[in-house]
Amino acid sequence: SYKAPRELLWLFGMLIYLALMAEAFMGYVLPWGNMSFWGAQVIVNLFGTIPVIGPGLVEWIRGDYGIADATLNRFFSLHVVAIPLVLLLLVVLHLVALRHNGSNNPDGIEIKERKGPDGRPLDGIPFHPYYTVKDLVGVGVFLIAFAVVVFFVPTFGGLFLEAPNFEPANPLSTPEHIAPVWYFTPFYAILRAVPDQQMGALLMALSLLCLVVLPWLDRSPVKSWRYRPVTWRIALAVFAISFVVLGYLGLKPAEGIYVLLARIFTTLYFAFFVLMPFYTRGESTARVPERLTFSSH
């Protein structure tokens, strides 16, 4: 949960997410394929939309007047050394914050408020073996999916490895359609939803910032959606659908119906956050139990 008292835990998690985005982007540039080259050109040029310092900042990031060897060398250093060290630090801080407040639970109650004679929470369980075994199952499922992709469908129909990226980087040959890798496409669709580059870059930055400030937008006193009204579930469903559709639209050319749909779902995406302080403030919530509940299936 992102709600109090776990705001710091959420912030560290979001910083890890942003660092992973930077790590993924720089790693995507390293193969030096044509799509990698032009993708780097698009993303780095976004910093040029910053007033006053933009053009100088772009040149400083590239280390040259264009995407070249200097850019590749510094991206390699950041990808292999600097960002992994930042990620390691953030993971440690994330675990410290988790250790301080403990994990959330499906009922969204604070188990530390109900302690036994030994001073331990009545509904608490040890991190090991319960959480470690649970996470090992998740890691195992991920590794199976990872192995299937690597050994049987490495290109995944052009979604993971694009055909233009098998061509060497060529500043004189622009791919017909420049699209990022699939996990960046929702934000890329938001970027292209407006014709003005500066406004598009601002909206893309705000789409990430909204996730960072989420703990302060949600005014509901209840953490678990088990006890929240149907309005919250509808809003969450609309947000999830908008994110998935934006991901699909980011893979398509910025033309015709795709642009219109991108604008509609970008509006819905931001409406979820902008209206949240209002539709969560006076929610009619169900009674939250004092102890954890359990029902066998």
C-alpha positions, 0 to 999 in steps of 0.5 A: 500500500502507498498510504500512511505510514508507508509513503516513504516505502512507496517513494523508494519503490517509485525511485527504483522504477524510474532508475530501472527505466533509465537502465532499460533505455540506456541498455536499449541504445547499446546494440547500436541498431537503427531503431536504438539510434533513432529512439535515443535521438527522440528521447534525448531531444526531449530535454531540449524542450526545457526552457533556457537550459534545454539545448545546452543540456541536450549537448551535454547529455550526448557529449557531442552535437549528435548521438555518436560514440561519446554518447554510446560510451557514457551510456555504457558506463551508466548502464553497467556501473552507475545506475546498478549502484544507484539501484542497489542503494535504493533497494537497500533503502526500500528494505529498510523502509519495509522493515520499519513499517512492515508489509501491508495486508489484504485487509489494510489494517496495522497489525502492530496495534494488536500485540500478544503478551510477548510483544509481537503482533498477533497477526504477524508472520516471520519474513522467512520462510513465508515471504521468502518462499512466496517470492521464490515462487514468483521468481521461478515463474518469471524465470520460466517465462524468461527462458521461454522467450530467450530460447523459443521466441526471442523476437516475440513477433517484433515486440521485443526485438524490432526488425529495424534494430537488426540494421546498423545505426544510420543517421541518414536512414530513418525507420518508417515508424519510430516506436520504443520498446513495449514497456515504454509505449504508454508514456510514449503514447502520452508524449505523442497525444499532443502536437506540441513537443514541449507540451507532450514532454511535460505531459509525459513527465507529469504521467510519472510524477502523478504516480510518485505523489499518489499517497497524497492524492488518495484521501480515503481513510481505508487502505484495502479496496475490499472495504472501498465503494464501487466508485473506487473500483470503477476508477481503478478499472478505467485507469488500468484499461487506459494504461493498457490501451495507451501501451497499444497505441504507443506501438502504432503510427501517430496518425488518424484514429490512433491520435484521437484514441491516444488523446481520449485515453490520456485524458482518462489517465490523468482524470484518475489522478486529478479527480482522486482527491475529490472522489476519495474524500467522501467515500462511503466505506465498509467497516474495517475489521480490527483483526485480519480476516481469513476465509478458505476457498 
